[in-house]
Amino acid sequence: MSNARTLANIINANSEIVVPSGGIQFADATNANTVANESNLIEQDGYEEGTYQVTLAPNSVTEGVPSGSFTMDTSRNTFKYIKIGNVCHVFGYTRTSTVSSPTGYITFNLPFTSAASTEYSGYTFGICIPENISTINSNELSVQIGPSTSTAQIYRTGGGGSFANWINFANYFTTFTNITVMITYETA
């Protein structure tokens, strides 16, 4: 039983989807048309949602060891995720409560490790909107997740074209800097 045929059977004359009393069935192990492993897909890689505590950390590409730190506001340090199969959607709002001389760019933890990939096919980009940040416009930050990592990187995308400006902005974060993040990536 394919999902297309299942949905076609529950669309009424007004083109409205009518959900059966048992819910939408993604796989039916008793149906001869079901692929043998289809029923295992939902159980193994199905739907999951949750929250996790996010932490920000300064990081460096060319300047050596990053310095400084962020302390998160514990009332605003929870991100939400929705994982469907091996695709994870992460979104949330967080705020720093104290900042101690950070340098470089910024990373934050992810709920799941990203998938391995070849070349640049595994890179994903997302949205990062800052508030209460000095010198940076609200449209100058973005989020990037590379392959096989458990952290996302926040980069400055409007640093005047210079690579040094692109990666060196953590010092602009201040006490009570807020960021809103939304990104989707493939999990391992």
N, C-alpha and C positions, 0 to 999 in steps of 0.2 A: 504494500500500500504506500504510494508516494504521498508526500506532503501536498503536492499540487492537487491530486485527486481528493485527498481528505478535505482540503479547503474548498474545493469546488462543490463538494457535497453539502457544505454548510453555508453557502451564500444563498440568501432568500431572493424573492422576486424583486425586492427593492435594492438589490446589490449590497445588502448589509451582511456582514459576517455574523453568523449565529453560532456561538460557542456551545458545543454539546454539554450536557450536564456532567459528563465525566472529564471535561476539559479537552484540549487539543492533544491528540496522541501523536508523538513523534516517531514511534516505532511500535509495531505490533508483532510480537514473536509468534503469535498463533496464526498469522496470515501467511500463506504460502508465497506471496509476492514480496515479502520483506527480505531484504538482504540479511544473511545470517548474522553479521556483525553489527548491523544497524542498531539493535536493541542495546548493545554494549556501549555504543557511542555516548548515549545520554548518561549512562551510569558512570563511565570513566571520565569523560570530558564535558560534562553537562554544564549546567548553569550554576554559578556561585556568585554571591555578593557578600560584601563585608566591609569593614573599616580597618584602618591601621594607623598607628601613630607615625607621623612623618617627621623627619629631622632634616635640617639643612646643614650643609658643611661646605666650607670654602675648599676649592681645589685649584690646581695649577697645571698647565700644559708645558710652558717654557720657562717659568721663573723658579723652578726647583720646588722645594717643599712648601705647600700652602701654609699660611699662618692665619691666626685668628680663629674665632668661633662664633656660633650663634646659639642662643638659648631660646627655645620656643615657648610661646605663651601656651600653657597647658590647657587653657580653655578653647584654644583654636589651633590644635595640631593634629587633627584627625582628617584623613582623606578617605574617600569611599572608592571602592572598586566593584565592577561587575565583570565577571569572567564568563564567557560563553565559548565552550570548546577551548581553543588555544588563543583566543583574542581577549585581551583585558583592556577595559576602559577605566581610567583613573581620573578622578576629579576631586577638587577640594579647595579649601581656603585655609591659609595658615598665617601666623603672625609671629614675628620675633618679639621677645620681651627684653632681651639684652643682646648687644653686639659688641664683640671684642676684637677690633682691628682686623677684620677679614681681608684677604687679598685673593686675586684670581677670579675664577668663575664659581658657580655654586652648584652643588649636587643635592639630590634628595633621594631617599630610599624608595624602592618599589615593592609591591606586595609579592611579585613573582619575578623570577629571572627571565630576561628576554631570550628569544630563540637565537640559535646560532645561524649564521648566514654567510654567503660568499660575497665578496666585494662590498658594495654599499647597499645591497638589496634589503638588509635588515635594519636600516636606519629609519626611525620614525620621528616626526616632528609634531609638536603640539603647541598649545597656547599657554602663555604665562602673562598675567596682567598684574603689574605691581601697583601698590598705593603707598603713599607716605615714603617715597624714596627720593633722594636728592639727585638732581642733574640728569636723570633718565626719564624719557617720556614713556607713557603707558604702553606704547606700541613697539618698544625697542627690545623686549625680551621674548625669547621663545624657549621651548623645551625640546630636548633631543634625547632619544634613547638609542644606543648602539646595540650591536649583537652581543649576546652572552654576558649580560651585565645585570646587576641588581640595583643599579642607580640610574637616575635620569640627570641630565645636565641642563642647567639653565644658562643660556648664552645671551649676550647682548647682540642684537642683530642690527642695531643702528649706530654703531660706534664710529661712524665716519669712514668706514671701509678699511680701517687698519686692523690687522689681526690682533695687535696688542690691546686695542680698545674693545675688540670683540670678546676677548676672554678676561679682561681685567676690569671688573665693575663691582665686585663684592663689597668694596669699601664704600659704595653708595648706599648700602643697606644700613638703616639706622634702627634704633629702638622703635618698636611698633610699625615696622615695615610689613605690609600685608601683601601676600601674593595669592592669586587665584590661578589654578592649574587645571588643564583638561588635555589628556592625551590618550591615544589608543595604540596598543602595541601587541605584537605576537609573542606569546610566552613559549618557554622551552618545553 
